[in-house]
C-alpha cells in the first residue's frame, strides 16, 4: 500500500514510517518541521529513510489545503495515518488559537481531502487527555468525554467528532487512537521522562508536579506501533480505541526507576499539579485487544532501560 503519514518526522510518526517501510509499504511523509522543539531532532528521526525509494518526504503544513491537495493528486495514497498535531497540554493553555488552527483545521483539511480523493481509510491520533478528570477507572471508550480540561484535549475531542461526521455523511472509514503517554527511543524532549533523564545526568533539579503522586499509563513506543498497524490493517466504519499499557505508574516510582538505572539521585523540586493536568491516566484496553489483537508487552523497567540506553547513545 501507499500510505500518507502526517507528522511522519515526529516521535510516533517516524516510528510508524519505519514500521511501514520494514513490511514493504510505500510511505509519503508529510511534516512541517515546526519549532515546537528543535527541528533537527525530526530531521534525525527520518534521515535514514531519505535514500529509500519507497519513502517520500514533503515539508508541508497541514493547514495549507491547496498544497496538501497537490500531494494527494501526485501520490494517490491508499490510506491515511494522521498523527500531525501541535502537542502538549500546558502549551495549549498559553496558545489556544494556534492549537485550534493546527489540530482542528489541519485535521478537517485532511478529512476533506480523504473524501475528495475517495481514499479507503483514515486512521488518526487522538489522546488520553480527552478523558479529562474522568472519575471512572480505568478509562473506557464507553465513557463520556465531554469535559476536557485543556485546549489540547478539546482539539482531540473535536477531531473525533469531525471524523464521525465524515463517516456518517460520506461513508469514510475512520479509526481514532487514544494514545496514553507514549515513550521510548527518539521521544520528544518536552516529555517528562526525557526531561528527567537529561536533568539528572546534568545534576540539575527536576520539577515533580502534584508532588509525584499522579499516575500515568506509560506505553512503550513499539507497543503503540503494533496497535497503529493493527488499526491500519483492520478497517472499521468508525471506531475509537485506547492504546495504553493498562498499568499506571506513579510519578515517584518512575523517578526511582530512572535513579536506579542511572545510578544517580534526582534533585526533586516538588510542585502542585498544573492547570490542564489530570491526576491519573489508565487505559481499559479490552476493546483494542478484542478487535485489534492489541497486546502491549513492554514493562516499565524494560522500557525505561531501553530509553536510557538510546539517550546515552544519541543525546548525551
PLY file of the C-alpha trace (Angstrom):
ply
format ascii 1.0
element vertex 316
property float x
property float y
property float z
element edge 315
property int vertex1
property int vertex2
end_header
0.00 0.00 0.00
0.94 3.65 -0.34
0.24 5.49 2.89
0.43 9.17 3.76
1.74 9.66 7.30
1.25 13.19 8.59
3.64 14.22 11.34
5.84 11.47 9.96
9.08 13.05 11.17
7.90 13.30 14.78
8.33 10.78 17.56
5.40 8.42 16.93
5.15 9.29 13.25
8.76 8.40 12.44
8.35 5.02 14.15
5.19 4.44 12.09
7.11 5.26 8.90
9.89 2.84 9.84
7.44 0.03 10.60
5.54 0.52 7.32
8.75 0.52 5.28
10.02 -2.59 7.05
6.97 -4.53 5.95
7.12 -3.30 2.35
4.65 -0.43 2.17
5.35 2.89 0.44
5.35 5.93 2.72
4.59 9.55 1.96
5.78 11.54 4.98
4.22 14.99 5.48
5.70 17.19 8.19
6.24 20.93 8.54
9.25 20.63 10.93
7.89 23.37 13.20
9.86 24.85 16.07
7.86 23.40 18.98
11.15 21.63 19.62
14.42 21.61 17.68
13.61 20.66 14.05
16.99 18.92 13.84
15.55 16.18 16.06
12.89 15.47 13.45
15.48 15.55 10.70
17.48 12.93 12.58
14.34 10.82 13.05
13.93 10.26 9.32
17.35 10.81 7.74
17.99 7.06 7.47
14.96 6.76 5.18
15.79 9.56 2.76
17.57 7.24 0.31
14.76 4.68 0.33
12.81 4.72 -2.97
9.66 3.76 -1.05
9.92 6.87 1.13
8.96 10.37 0.03
9.16 13.48 2.19
7.09 16.63 1.83
7.86 19.58 4.09
4.32 20.90 4.29
1.89 22.36 6.81
-1.43 20.53 7.19
-3.16 23.90 7.44
-2.41 24.55 3.75
-5.12 22.57 1.96
-4.09 23.68 -1.53
-0.58 22.32 -1.14
-1.89 19.18 0.53
-4.22 18.65 -2.43
-1.23 18.69 -4.79
0.42 15.95 -2.71
-2.74 13.84 -2.81
-3.05 14.36 -6.57
0.55 13.33 -7.20
0.84 10.42 -4.77
-2.67 8.88 -4.90
-2.44 7.24 -1.45
-4.43 4.17 -0.43
-4.77 5.11 3.24
-4.01 7.96 5.65
-2.38 7.85 9.07
-2.86 11.31 10.54
-0.57 11.97 13.51
0.47 15.59 12.88
-0.62 17.90 15.69
0.52 20.66 17.96
1.35 18.60 21.06
1.34 19.35 24.77
-1.32 20.12 27.37
0.27 23.11 29.10
1.37 24.99 25.94
-2.18 24.69 24.60
-3.42 26.78 27.51
-1.00 29.52 26.50
-1.73 29.29 22.76
-5.33 28.09 22.26
-5.76 29.72 18.84
-2.64 28.04 17.48
-3.81 24.64 18.76
-7.23 25.12 17.22
-5.68 26.17 13.92
-3.26 23.24 13.63
-5.15 20.43 15.30
-8.71 21.15 14.21
-8.37 22.97 10.90
-5.49 20.72 9.86
-7.48 17.58 10.59
-10.53 18.96 8.81
-8.36 19.63 5.74
-7.20 16.02 5.71
-10.69 14.61 6.18
-11.93 16.77 3.32
-9.15 15.54 1.02
-9.72 11.93 2.08
-13.34 12.35 0.99
-12.42 14.24 -2.19
-9.92 11.61 -3.36
-12.11 8.66 -2.29
-9.40 7.19 -0.07
-10.30 3.93 1.63
-9.36 4.57 5.21
-8.44 7.34 7.66
-6.60 6.46 10.90
-5.95 9.38 13.23
-4.24 10.08 16.55
-6.38 11.11 19.45
-5.25 11.30 23.08
-5.93 10.02 26.58
-6.32 13.69 27.52
-9.90 13.63 26.17
-10.96 11.80 29.34
-10.27 14.90 31.43
-10.90 14.31 35.13
-12.99 11.23 34.45
-13.87 9.57 37.76
-14.28 6.09 36.31
-11.10 3.99 36.30
-9.79 2.55 34.04
-10.79 4.85 31.17
-13.08 3.13 28.69
-14.10 4.20 25.19
-17.67 3.90 26.51
-17.14 6.72 29.00
-18.37 10.27 28.42
-15.58 12.60 27.29
-17.48 15.88 27.16
-15.45 17.61 29.89
-11.86 18.14 28.68
-9.71 20.38 30.89
-7.18 21.65 28.33
-7.42 23.13 24.86
-5.23 20.31 23.56
-7.76 17.77 24.84
-10.63 19.78 23.35
-8.98 19.77 19.92
-8.54 15.99 20.06
-12.16 15.50 21.07
-13.16 17.80 18.19
-11.21 15.62 15.76
-13.14 12.55 16.89
-16.40 14.39 16.27
-15.38 15.65 12.83
-14.27 12.16 11.83
-17.65 10.77 12.84
-19.46 13.39 10.76
-17.38 12.48 7.69
-18.12 8.82 8.33
-21.83 9.49 8.68
-22.23 11.85 5.72
-19.75 10.42 3.25
-19.11 6.84 4.32
-15.48 7.40 5.28
-13.95 4.59 7.31
-12.31 6.31 10.30
-10.48 4.97 13.33
-9.26 7.17 16.17
-6.47 6.03 18.50
-6.27 7.46 22.00
-2.57 7.29 22.89
-1.58 7.02 26.56
1.76 8.69 27.48
3.90 7.14 24.77
7.64 6.94 25.49
10.77 5.34 24.08
13.75 5.96 21.79
13.52 9.17 19.71
11.00 10.50 22.23
10.10 14.19 22.34
12.34 16.39 24.51
9.33 18.07 26.14
8.12 14.79 27.66
8.70 14.21 31.38
10.87 11.11 31.02
13.25 12.84 28.60
13.49 15.90 30.83
14.04 13.84 33.98
16.92 11.86 32.47
18.52 14.97 30.99
18.37 16.92 34.25
19.50 14.07 36.50
22.55 13.41 34.32
23.35 17.14 34.39
22.94 17.33 38.19
20.01 19.70 37.79
16.75 19.62 39.72
13.61 18.16 38.19
10.10 19.63 38.50
7.86 17.00 40.09
4.24 18.04 39.67
1.44 17.04 42.05
4.29 16.17 44.44
4.92 12.99 42.43
1.54 11.50 43.30
-0.03 11.44 39.84
-0.08 8.26 37.81
0.46 7.79 34.10
-0.23 4.80 31.89
3.22 4.85 30.25
3.06 2.99 26.93
6.20 1.91 25.10
6.57 3.03 21.52
6.83 -0.45 19.94
3.58 -1.49 21.62
1.84 1.60 20.29
3.14 0.98 16.77
1.77 -2.57 16.88
-1.62 -1.04 17.68
-1.36 1.56 14.91
-0.57 -1.07 12.27
-3.36 -3.31 13.53
-5.79 -0.40 13.19
-4.49 0.33 9.69
-4.94 -3.30 8.60
-8.40 -3.75 10.10
-10.70 -1.04 8.74
-13.85 -0.16 10.65
-16.67 2.17 9.62
-15.97 4.29 12.72
-14.25 3.25 15.94
-12.22 4.73 18.79
-9.58 2.66 20.58
-7.45 3.18 23.68
-3.80 2.31 23.08
-2.30 2.19 26.56
-0.34 -0.20 28.74
-3.15 -0.82 31.26
-0.64 -0.46 34.12
-0.43 3.09 35.55
2.81 4.06 37.28
3.09 6.71 39.99
5.47 9.52 39.06
7.59 9.00 42.16
8.02 5.33 41.21
9.12 6.30 37.69
11.75 8.63 39.14
13.06 5.85 41.40
13.37 3.52 38.39
15.31 6.19 36.49
17.55 6.86 39.51
18.39 3.18 39.87
19.16 2.72 36.16
21.30 5.88 36.03
22.98 5.23 39.37
22.24 8.84 40.38
19.80 10.51 42.74
17.40 13.13 41.43
17.17 16.59 42.97
13.40 16.90 43.23
11.55 20.20 43.18
8.09 19.27 44.43
5.29 21.33 42.88
1.46 21.38 42.83
-0.49 19.94 39.94
-0.54 22.22 36.90
-3.60 23.59 35.08
-4.79 21.10 32.47
-3.06 18.11 34.11
-5.05 15.13 35.33
-4.20 13.05 38.43
-4.29 9.71 36.61
-4.47 8.14 33.16
-5.39 4.48 33.00
-6.44 2.74 29.80
-9.02 -0.01 29.56
-7.63 -1.84 26.52
-10.15 -4.70 26.32
-11.74 -3.29 23.15
-8.37 -2.95 21.37
-7.43 -6.46 22.50
-10.66 -7.92 21.15
-10.92 -6.08 17.83
-7.27 -5.32 17.01
-5.40 -8.09 18.79
-3.54 -5.33 20.64
-1.32 -6.66 23.40
1.32 -4.40 24.99
4.37 -6.39 26.10
6.91 -3.89 27.44
7.10 -3.46 31.20
8.06 -0.05 32.57
11.55 -1.04 33.80
12.46 -2.60 30.44
11.08 0.40 28.52
12.90 2.97 30.67
16.14 0.96 30.34
15.80 0.98 26.54
15.07 4.70 26.57
18.09 5.50 28.75
20.39 3.40 26.54
19.14 5.32 23.49
19.53 8.66 25.27
23.10 7.93 26.33
24.00 6.80 22.80
22.38 9.56 20.74
21.81 12.55 23.03
24.27 12.75 25.91
0 1
1 2
2 3
3 4
4 5
5 6
6 7
7 8
8 9
9 10
10 11
11 12
12 13
13 14
14 15
15 16
16 17
17 18
18 19
19 20
20 21
21 22
22 23
23 24
24 25
25 26
26 27
27 28
28 29
29 30
30 31
31 32
32 33
33 34
34 35
35 36
36 37
37 38
38 39
39 40
40 41
41 42
42 43
43 44
44 45
45 46
46 47
47 48
48 49
49 50
50 51
51 52
52 53
53 54
54 55
55 56
56 57
57 58
58 59
59 60
60 61
61 62
62 63
63 64
64 65
65 66
66 67
67 68
68 69
69 70
70 71
71 72
72 73
73 74
74 75
75 76
76 77
77 78
78 79
79 80
80 81
81 82
82 83
83 84
84 85
85 86
86 87
87 88
88 89
89 90
90 91
91 92
92 93
93 94
94 95
95 96
96 97
97 98
98 99
99 100
100 101
101 102
102 103
103 104
104 105
105 106
106 107
107 108
108 109
109 110
110 111
111 112
112 113
113 114
114 115
115 116
116 117
117 118
118 119
119 120
120 121
121 122
122 123
123 124
124 125
125 126
126 127
127 128
128 129
129 130
130 131
131 132
132 133
133 134
134 135
135 136
136 137
137 138
138 139
139 140
140 141
141 142
142 143
143 144
144 145
145 146
146 147
147 148
148 149
149 150
150 151
151 152
152 153
153 154
154 155
155 156
156 157
157 158
158 159
159 160
160 161
161 162
162 163
163 164
164 165
165 166
166 167
167 168
168 169
169 170
170 171
171 172
172 173
173 174
174 175
175 176
176 177
177 178
178 179
179 180
180 181
181 182
182 183
183 184
184 185
185 186
186 187
187 188
188 189
189 190
190 191
191 192
192 193
193 194
194 195
195 196
196 197
197 198
198 199
199 200
200 201
201 202
202 203
203 204
204 205
205 206
206 207
207 208
208 209
209 210
210 211
211 212
212 213
213 214
214 215
215 216
216 217
217 218
218 219
219 220
220 221
221 222
222 223
223 224
224 225
225 226
226 227
227 228
228 229
229 230
230 231
231 232
232 233
233 234
234 235
235 236
236 237
237 238
238 239
239 240
240 241
241 242
242 243
243 244
244 245
245 246
246 247
247 248
248 249
249 250
250 251
251 252
252 253
253 254
254 255
255 256
256 257
257 258
258 259
259 260
260 261
261 262
262 263
263 264
264 265
265 266
266 267
267 268
268 269
269 270
270 271
271 272
272 273
273 274
274 275
275 276
276 277
277 278
278 279
279 280
280 281
281 282
282 283
283 284
284 285
285 286
286 287
287 288
288 289
289 290
290 291
291 292
292 293
293 294
294 295
295 296
296 297
297 298
298 299
299 300
300 301
301 302
302 303
303 304
304 305
305 306
306 307
307 308
308 309
309 310
310 311
311 312
312 313
313 314
314 315
